[in-house]
């Protein structure tokens, strides 16, 4: 009888843990991809080829400034400019990388 209760308790604990952890694990990659693709989309919308250099640059996330909002990561901007993207387009794209 005690073994049956212990089994039920462990099953319930496992189901509860799964119910809490699965949505968290699923949400993390989705939110990370949003900014990355937003940066690449902005560059592509302005006529530039989105290749490995642009993808690498856009992987540098924007910086959240509590008072001013999102600002471009300097690494992102520098890498996009080195890849041939105009500085204005690069700055706006990197702001979207969050």
C-alpha positions as CSV (number, residue, x, y, z in Angstrom):
1,X,0.0,0.0,0.0
2,X,2.8,2.4,0.9
3,X,4.7,1.6,-2.3
4,X,1.6,2.4,-4.4
5,X,1.2,5.8,-2.7
6,X,4.9,6.5,-3.2
7,X,4.6,5.6,-6.9
8,X,1.5,7.9,-7.3
9,X,3.3,10.7,-5.5
10,X,6.4,10.4,-7.7
11,X,4.2,10.3,-10.8
12,X,2.3,13.4,-9.8
13,X,5.6,15.2,-9.0
14,X,7.0,14.2,-12.4
15,X,3.9,15.4,-14.3
16,X,4.0,18.7,-12.4
17,X,7.6,19.3,-13.2
18,X,7.0,18.5,-16.8
19,X,4.0,20.9,-17.0
20,X,6.2,23.7,-15.6
21,X,9.5,23.0,-17.4
22,X,8.3,22.2,-21.0
23,X,6.7,25.7,-21.7
24,X,9.9,27.4,-20.3
25,X,12.2,25.3,-22.5
26,X,10.0,25.8,-25.5
27,X,9.8,29.6,-25.1
28,X,13.5,30.3,-24.7
29,X,14.6,29.4,-28.2
30,X,11.6,31.1,-29.8
31,X,12.3,34.5,-28.1
32,X,15.9,34.2,-29.0
33,X,15.1,33.7,-32.7
34,X,12.8,36.7,-32.8
35,X,15.4,39.3,-32.5
36,X,17.9,37.4,-34.6
37,X,15.5,37.1,-37.5
38,X,14.3,40.7,-37.0
39,X,17.8,42.0,-37.6
40,X,18.4,39.8,-40.6
41,X,15.0,40.7,-42.1
42,X,15.8,44.5,-41.7
43,X,19.1,44.1,-43.6
44,X,17.4,42.0,-46.3
45,X,14.6,44.5,-46.7
46,X,17.1,47.1,-47.6
47,X,18.6,45.1,-50.4
48,X,21.6,43.5,-48.8
49,X,22.4,39.8,-49.0
50,X,21.8,38.0,-45.8
51,X,24.7,35.5,-45.5
52,X,27.0,34.2,-42.8
53,X,28.5,37.6,-42.0
54,X,25.1,39.2,-41.5
55,X,23.9,36.3,-39.5
56,X,27.0,36.4,-37.2
57,X,26.6,40.2,-36.7
58,X,22.9,39.9,-35.9
59,X,23.6,37.3,-33.2
60,X,25.0,40.1,-31.0
61,X,21.9,41.0,-29.1
62,X,20.8,44.6,-28.6
63,X,21.3,46.2,-25.2
64,X,18.3,47.0,-23.0
65,X,18.7,50.5,-21.5
66,X,16.0,50.8,-18.8
67,X,15.4,54.5,-19.4
68,X,16.0,54.8,-23.2
69,X,14.9,51.4,-24.4
70,X,16.8,49.1,-26.8
71,X,20.1,50.3,-28.2
72,X,22.3,48.6,-30.9
73,X,25.1,46.4,-29.7
74,X,28.3,48.0,-31.1
75,X,29.7,44.6,-32.1
76,X,26.6,44.0,-34.2
77,X,26.9,47.4,-35.9
78,X,30.6,47.1,-36.5
79,X,30.3,43.7,-38.0
80,X,27.5,44.7,-40.3
81,X,29.4,47.7,-41.6
82,X,32.4,45.5,-42.3
83,X,30.1,43.3,-44.2
84,X,29.2,46.2,-46.5
85,X,25.9,47.4,-44.9
86,X,25.2,51.1,-44.6
87,X,25.7,52.4,-41.1
88,X,22.2,53.7,-40.7
89,X,20.7,50.4,-41.8
90,X,23.2,48.5,-39.6
91,X,22.2,50.6,-36.5
92,X,18.5,50.1,-37.1
93,X,19.0,46.3,-37.7
94,X,21.0,45.9,-34.6
95,X,18.3,47.6,-32.5
96,X,16.0,44.9,-33.7
97,X,18.3,42.1,-32.5
98,X,16.7,41.6,-29.1
